[in-house]
Amino acid sequence: MQLSGKRVLVTGASQGIGAEAAFRFAAHGAHVHLVARSAELLDQQVKRIIEFGGSATAHVADLADAVQIRALAEEVSAPDVLVNNAGVGRWLFLDDTSADELQTMTSVPYLAALLLTREYLGAMRSRGSGWIVNVNSPVSRLPIPGCVGYQSSRWALRGLTASLRLDLRGTGVGISEVVPGKVSSEYFNNNPGAEERIPAIARMIPTVTPQRCAKAIVDAVEKERAEHLFPWQLKAFEISGRLFPGLTSYLTWKTGTHR
Ligand SMILES: NC(=O)c1ccc[n+]([C@@H]2O[C@H](COP(=O)([O-])OP(=O)(O)OC[C@H]3O[C@@H](n4cnc5c(N)ncnc54)[C@H](OP(=O)(O)O)[C@@H]3O)[C@@H](O)[C@H]2O)c1
């Protein structure tokens, strides 16, 4: 899809990957709707885009709340491109995770992506055009120990992408899944305890920047790519997981967190 003059909605756009993706879409001539909870951070990102000569608006919403998702869909009509990027979640053993925290990490990203996509899907299908991007985590391919709640939500997001892709065939609406390795955003500060749980074997995969993720997201829309895992070392690890599932899962377990 060509982006100039299009409208793009990016969730989790107050910082990190989402903020950089919003900036890059705006640099390609799109109007960007930036969504997150922090009004102040959103305003800073909108200001940055406008000072650059782009076009953007901020929309404050807690996407863990279905009522606020409905209100957002009333406020912003169906965009040409929807980027489901907002995500949270500490990496914890299941019985160390409170029920409230499990609900939150399931709500965002998974339920938020499901509900917001549902809000916009009818209009996209009627127009016969549109693109959805789901930003996912490597643990949606390669499970690691001590991370059940977060991981389940990521597998659900992967399932949402795969199943919706089938229903979208022939409609003119498409969907991509973009899966970066570890990213140098504030994610691990915002979700303490997660970084330490990356298994030693996965630390061989180089960290990528939010800017590189933004490029991958925009490329996925422009080139209408179904899936993009990067860097290549993550892709190699994923292929190894498919070819040698027992060995890959043993090494991940062996070099990961234990009680
Ligand atoms: N960092 C990594 O290593 C990595 C790797 C692969 C995939 N990812 C995924 O990429 C996505 C973006 O991650 P990031 O690294 O940019 O993380 P981040 O810096 O922590 O940013 C997360 C974004 O999500 C928003 N958000 C969180 N909860 C929300 C809610 N309830 N409602 C609305 N917005 C909410 C946050 O904004 P507010 O706090 O202002 O609401 C923020 O803008 C996440 O889904 C993450 O899991 C990250």
The ligand as a Tripos MOL2 file, in Angstrom:
@<TRIPOS>MOLECULE
LIG
   48    52     1     0     0
SMALL
NO_CHARGES

@<TRIPOS>ATOM
      1 N1         11.1460   -4.2370   23.6260 N.am      1 LIG1
      2 C1         11.3070   -5.4430   23.1100 C.2       1 LIG1
      3 O1         12.3560   -6.0930   23.2880 O.2       1 LIG1
      4 C2         10.2150   -6.0160   22.2560 C.ar      1 LIG1
      5 C3         10.5190   -7.1010   21.4250 C.ar      1 LIG1
      6 C4          9.5280   -7.6440   20.6220 C.ar      1 LIG1
      7 C5          8.2400   -7.1280   20.6740 C.ar      1 LIG1
      8 N2          7.9660   -6.0810   21.5020 N.ar      1 LIG1
      9 C6          6.5900   -5.6080   21.5430 C.3       1 LIG1
     10 O2          6.4940   -4.3900   20.8470 O.3       1 LIG1
     11 C7          5.4400   -3.5780   21.4120 C.3       1 LIG1
     12 C8          5.9930   -2.2260   21.7790 C.3       1 LIG1
     13 O3          7.0230   -2.4290   22.7200 O.3       1 LIG1
     14 P1          8.0900   -1.3340   23.1480 P.3       1 LIG1
     15 O4          9.3790   -2.0220   23.2160 O.co2     1 LIG1
     16 O5          7.9460   -0.1030   22.3370 O.co2     1 LIG1
     17 O6          7.5700   -1.0970   24.6540 O.3       1 LIG1
     18 P2          7.3690    0.2160   25.5320 P.3       1 LIG1
     19 O7          8.4740    1.1740   25.2630 O.co2     1 LIG1
     20 O8          7.1420   -0.2630   26.9220 O.co2     1 LIG1
     21 O9          6.0220    0.8340   24.9380 O.3       1 LIG1
     22 C9          4.7760    0.2310   25.1660 C.3       1 LIG1
     23 C10         3.6870    1.1350   24.6060 C.3       1 LIG1
     24 O10         2.4240    0.5180   24.8600 O.3       1 LIG1
     25 C11         1.5590    1.4900   25.4740 C.3       1 LIG1
     26 N3          0.5990    0.8330   26.3450 N.ar      1 LIG1
     27 C12         0.8540   -0.0490   27.3370 C.ar      1 LIG1
     28 N4         -0.2790   -0.3800   27.9600 N.ar      1 LIG1
     29 C13        -1.2760    0.2970   27.3450 C.ar      1 LIG1
     30 C14        -2.6900    0.3880   27.5540 C.ar      1 LIG1
     31 N5         -3.2890   -0.2880   28.5310 N.pl3     1 LIG1
     32 N6         -3.3960    1.1960   26.7440 N.ar      1 LIG1
     33 C15        -2.7900    1.9020   25.7630 C.ar      1 LIG1
     34 N7         -1.4680    1.8620   25.5230 N.ar      1 LIG1
     35 C16        -0.7250    1.0710   26.3070 C.ar      1 LIG1
     36 C17         2.5200    2.3830   26.2540 C.3       1 LIG1
     37 O11         1.9780    3.6770   26.4340 O.3       1 LIG1
     38 P3          1.3430    4.2380   27.8110 P.3       1 LIG1
     39 O12         2.1510    3.6690   28.9450 O.co2     1 LIG1
     40 O13         1.4540    5.7110   27.6210 O.co2     1 LIG1
     41 O14        -0.0640    3.7510   27.7840 O.co2     1 LIG1
     42 C18         3.6890    2.4940   25.2700 C.3       1 LIG1
     43 O15         3.4260    3.4970   24.3060 O.3       1 LIG1
     44 C19         4.9210   -4.3580   22.6150 C.3       1 LIG1
     45 O16         3.7860   -5.0770   22.2410 O.3       1 LIG1
     46 C20         6.0830   -5.2790   22.9380 C.3       1 LIG1
     47 O17         5.7090   -6.4130   23.6320 O.3       1 LIG1
     48 C21         8.9270   -5.5050   22.2760 C.ar      1 LIG1
@<TRIPOS>BOND
     1     1     2 1
     2     2     3 2
     3     2     4 1
     4     4     5 ar
     5     4    48 ar
     6     5     6 ar
     7     6     7 ar
     8     7     8 ar
     9     8     9 1
    10     8    48 ar
    11     9    10 1
    12     9    46 1
    13    10    11 1
    14    11    12 1
    15    11    44 1
    16    12    13 1
    17    13    14 1
    18    14    15 2
    19    14    16 1
    20    14    17 1
    21    17    18 1
    22    18    19 2
    23    18    20 1
    24    18    21 1
    25    21    22 1
    26    22    23 1
    27    23    24 1
    28    23    42 1
    29    24    25 1
    30    25    26 1
    31    25    36 1
    32    26    27 ar
    33    26    35 ar
    34    27    28 ar
    35    28    29 ar
    36    29    30 ar
    37    29    35 ar
    38    30    31 1
    39    30    32 ar
    40    32    33 ar
    41    33    34 ar
    42    34    35 ar
    43    36    37 1
    44    36    42 1
    45    37    38 1
    46    38    39 2
    47    38    40 1
    48    38    41 1
    49    42    43 1
    50    44    45 1
    51    44    46 1
    52    46    47 1
@<TRIPOS>SUBSTRUCTURE
     1 LIG1         1 GROUP 0 **** ****
